């Protein structure tokens, strides 16, 4: 897609979520009001690895903030690296989660430059995910200036580790062709600081078979 019409694209994506919410509400026999809640935090990773690719150099500091009401969530997420290559990323997202495990999300990716240049500096990604027990599926379609990138991922949570296998095209592979770009094994645990305080920590290793790359990294959440 050349020169994606940003306003039309994001309007269509948000309208899809709104229609889904309206359909669910119409089927409910009772309307229950949900209080708006907020949350904030930050993750610190030794390296920023996402969908089989590493971004920037040095540790990555990733703050986030969310507002939620019922199944609806609006949030922001950012990443800045401590090394010489910053790999700045600042995102906004709007999503809705259904009780049966399906979630719909629209994400606006911004990687620096003129934030008001919506035609070339923003990339819009409608995505869906579905969880059923230990199994999950994610499908995403990123659109922007000269961009049409597809990414799909299957994940399964085991007792000893979590496994994710993802495939994509465009920016996800060196040639742009569709292929497996992400095989990740990860494990989470609580890091005990004192008798009354602990921090969640995750360790992971990622193999990108298509790009012939391998990464080992860890992160901690505050």
Backbone torsions as a table, in degrees:
resi	resn	phi	psi	omega
1	UNK	NA	126.4	-178.9
2	UNK	-98.3	134.0	176.0
3	UNK	48.5	64.3	-178.6
4	UNK	-57.6	134.0	174.9
5	UNK	-74.1	101.7	-172.8
6	UNK	-58.6	-50.2	-174.0
7	UNK	-63.6	-40.9	179.2
8	UNK	-67.5	-40.4	-178.3
9	UNK	-64.5	-51.6	-177.9
10	UNK	-68.3	-32.7	177.3
11	UNK	-64.8	-41.6	178.4
12	UNK	-64.9	-43.0	-178.9
13	UNK	-64.3	-45.1	179.4
14	UNK	-66.0	-35.4	178.5
15	UNK	-63.4	-36.9	178.1
16	UNK	-62.3	-43.7	178.0
17	UNK	-65.1	-42.4	-179.0
18	UNK	-62.2	-41.4	179.1
19	UNK	-65.2	-38.9	177.9
20	UNK	-62.5	-42.7	179.1
21	UNK	-64.0	-39.9	-179.1
22	UNK	-65.4	-40.6	179.6
23	UNK	-61.9	-45.6	179.1
24	UNK	-62.9	-42.9	-178.8
25	UNK	-63.3	-37.7	-178.9
26	UNK	-67.3	-26.5	-178.7
27	UNK	-84.9	-13.9	-178.8
28	UNK	-75.7	138.0	178.4
29	UNK	-80.3	-23.7	177.8
30	UNK	-131.8	137.7	178.4
31	UNK	-94.9	119.2	-180.0
32	UNK	-113.1	128.4	179.6
33	UNK	-81.5	133.9	179.6
34	UNK	-108.5	133.8	178.6
35	UNK	-72.1	146.1	176.5
36	UNK	-78.6	128.1	177.9
37	UNK	-120.0	158.2	179.5
38	UNK	-133.3	155.7	178.3
39	UNK	-151.7	155.1	-178.6
40	UNK	-148.6	151.2	179.3
41	UNK	-171.8	-176.6	177.0
42	UNK	-152.3	138.1	173.2
43	UNK	-108.4	143.6	175.6
44	UNK	-123.6	119.6	-178.4
45	UNK	-115.4	146.2	176.9
46	UNK	-64.4	-30.7	173.4
47	UNK	-147.0	149.1	176.1
48	UNK	-93.3	105.6	178.9
49	UNK	-119.5	126.1	-176.1
50	UNK	-142.3	124.0	177.5
51	UNK	53.1	39.7	174.0
52	UNK	88.1	4.2	-179.6
53	UNK	-125.8	147.5	177.8
54	UNK	-101.9	136.7	-177.1
55	UNK	-120.1	129.7	176.0
56	UNK	72.6	-175.6	178.3
57	UNK	-127.6	154.9	-179.0
58	UNK	78.6	-177.0	179.4
59	UNK	-67.7	153.0	-179.8
60	UNK	-114.2	128.7	176.7
61	UNK	-103.1	123.3	-169.7
62	UNK	-129.0	88.0	178.0
63	UNK	-80.2	156.3	177.9
64	UNK	-150.9	158.4	176.4
65	UNK	-148.5	141.0	-177.8
66	UNK	-136.6	146.3	168.5
67	UNK	-119.9	131.9	-176.4
68	UNK	-132.8	146.0	174.0
69	UNK	-147.1	108.4	-175.3
70	UNK	63.1	-126.7	179.1
71	UNK	-88.8	-3.9	-176.5
72	UNK	-91.3	134.6	179.6
73	UNK	-135.2	133.4	171.8
74	UNK	-122.8	131.7	-176.1
75	UNK	-152.8	171.9	175.8
76	UNK	-132.1	148.8	-178.1
77	UNK	-146.8	138.3	-179.5
78	UNK	-137.0	162.8	176.5
79	UNK	-146.7	128.8	176.3
80	UNK	-134.2	128.9	-179.0
81	UNK	-89.4	151.5	-179.5
82	UNK	-86.4	-13.4	-177.7
83	UNK	-82.6	-174.5	-178.3
84	UNK	-65.0	-29.2	176.1
85	UNK	-100.6	108.2	-169.5
86	UNK	-73.3	-39.5	-177.6
87	UNK	55.0	49.5	-178.8
88	UNK	-60.0	137.1	174.3
89	UNK	-145.9	130.6	178.6
90	UNK	-135.5	116.9	-172.6
91	UNK	-118.5	152.9	168.3
92	UNK	-122.6	145.5	-179.7
93	UNK	-147.0	152.2	177.1
94	UNK	-133.6	127.1	-176.7
95	UNK	-143.3	162.0	176.1
96	UNK	-137.3	130.5	-179.3
97	UNK	-112.0	131.7	178.5
98	UNK	-95.2	156.6	-177.0
99	UNK	-65.8	-22.7	-175.7
100	UNK	-91.2	11.0	172.2
101	UNK	106.4	-6.2	-179.3
102	UNK	-91.4	136.8	175.8
103	UNK	-130.2	137.6	176.0
104	UNK	-116.5	134.2	-176.4
105	UNK	-140.4	143.8	170.3
106	UNK	-120.4	123.4	-177.5
107	UNK	-117.9	135.5	173.7
108	UNK	-104.4	110.8	178.8
109	UNK	-93.3	131.7	177.9
110	UNK	-131.0	125.3	-174.2
111	UNK	-115.1	25.8	179.1
112	UNK	102.9	170.6	-176.1
113	UNK	95.4	-163.0	-178.4
114	UNK	-72.3	106.2	-176.2
115	UNK	-62.7	-27.8	-178.6
116	UNK	-79.0	-6.8	177.1
117	UNK	-85.1	84.4	-174.1
118	UNK	-73.7	-16.2	-177.5
119	UNK	-78.8	-33.3	-173.5
120	UNK	-122.7	-18.8	-174.5
121	UNK	-100.4	-1.8	-179.3
122	UNK	-122.9	142.4	177.1
123	UNK	-125.1	125.3	-175.2
124	UNK	-104.6	130.4	-177.6
125	UNK	-127.7	103.2	166.1
126	UNK	-73.5	137.9	179.6
127	UNK	-146.8	159.9	174.0
128	UNK	-136.6	150.1	175.5
129	UNK	-139.4	152.1	-179.5
130	UNK	-138.6	131.1	178.4
131	UNK	-118.9	134.8	176.3
132	UNK	-141.5	98.2	-176.6
133	UNK	66.0	-125.5	-179.4
134	UNK	-84.6	-5.7	-176.1
135	UNK	-99.3	143.0	174.2
136	UNK	-145.4	151.9	178.0
137	UNK	-132.3	139.6	176.4
138	UNK	-131.3	135.2	173.9
139	UNK	-131.3	132.2	-175.5
140	UNK	-139.2	148.1	-178.2
141	UNK	-136.0	100.2	-176.4
142	UNK	-88.9	129.7	-177.8
143	UNK	-124.5	143.8	177.3
144	UNK	-175.9	-158.8	179.9
145	UNK	-67.0	111.4	-178.8
146	UNK	60.3	31.0	-175.5
147	UNK	-130.2	130.3	169.9
148	UNK	-146.0	84.5	-173.6
149	UNK	-109.9	128.0	179.4
150	UNK	-105.6	138.4	175.0
151	UNK	-140.0	132.3	176.5
152	UNK	-129.8	146.8	-177.0
153	UNK	-146.3	136.5	172.2
154	UNK	-111.9	136.2	-179.6
155	UNK	-136.0	148.9	178.5
156	UNK	-143.4	132.1	-178.2
157	UNK	-96.6	117.4	178.6
158	UNK	-105.2	170.7	179.6
159	UNK	-65.9	-37.6	-174.6
160	UNK	-90.6	-27.6	178.6
161	UNK	-165.4	170.6	174.6
162	UNK	-105.6	138.7	-178.5
163	UNK	-118.2	133.5	175.5
164	UNK	-133.4	134.6	177.2
165	UNK	-126.9	121.4	-177.1
166	UNK	-126.7	152.2	178.1
167	UNK	-138.2	148.1	-179.9
168	UNK	-160.8	179.6	176.5
169	UNK	-132.7	-168.2	178.6
170	UNK	63.3	-123.0	-177.0
171	UNK	-69.3	-12.6	-176.5
172	UNK	-80.6	-17.1	-179.9
173	UNK	-130.2	153.2	-176.2
174	UNK	-63.5	-34.1	-179.1
175	UNK	-91.6	-14.5	-175.3
176	UNK	89.4	-9.6	178.8
177	UNK	-77.8	157.9	-179.6
178	UNK	-72.9	131.6	178.8
179	UNK	-168.7	169.9	178.7
180	UNK	-72.5	121.3	-174.9
181	UNK	-123.0	-0.8	-174.0
182	UNK	-152.4	112.6	168.8
183	UNK	-125.2	110.4	-172.8
184	UNK	-123.0	131.2	169.3
185	UNK	-110.1	130.2	-178.1
186	UNK	-140.1	158.2	178.9
187	UNK	-146.2	133.4	179.3
188	UNK	-111.2	149.8	176.5
189	UNK	-155.7	169.0	176.6
190	UNK	-99.3	124.6	177.7
191	UNK	-91.1	110.8	-175.3
192	UNK	-76.9	121.1	177.9
193	UNK	-95.8	-41.6	177.3
194	UNK	-151.1	-176.9	-179.9
195	UNK	-63.6	-25.5	-175.7
196	UNK	-115.5	3.9	-175.3
197	UNK	-143.8	133.8	176.7
198	UNK	-146.0	159.1	-179.9
199	UNK	-122.9	138.5	176.2
200	UNK	-74.5	134.5	179.1
201	UNK	-130.8	146.2	179.5
202	UNK	-131.9	138.8	173.0
203	UNK	-119.4	145.8	-175.7
204	UNK	-152.2	155.5	168.3
205	UNK	-133.1	137.7	-174.4
206	UNK	-127.2	128.1	173.4
207	UNK	-108.9	129.2	173.1
208	UNK	-108.8	93.9	-175.9
209	UNK	-61.4	-36.6	-175.6
210	UNK	-69.3	-44.1	-178.2
211	UNK	-91.7	-0.5	177.9
212	UNK	57.3	49.2	-179.2
213	UNK	-126.7	151.8	-178.8
214	UNK	-141.8	134.6	-177.0
215	UNK	-134.8	142.6	171.6
216	UNK	-125.1	130.9	-173.3
217	UNK	-156.2	166.0	179.8
218	UNK	-144.7	157.2	-179.8
219	UNK	-145.3	158.3	178.8
220	UNK	-134.1	145.5	-175.3
221	UNK	-115.1	140.6	177.2
222	UNK	-116.8	NA	NA
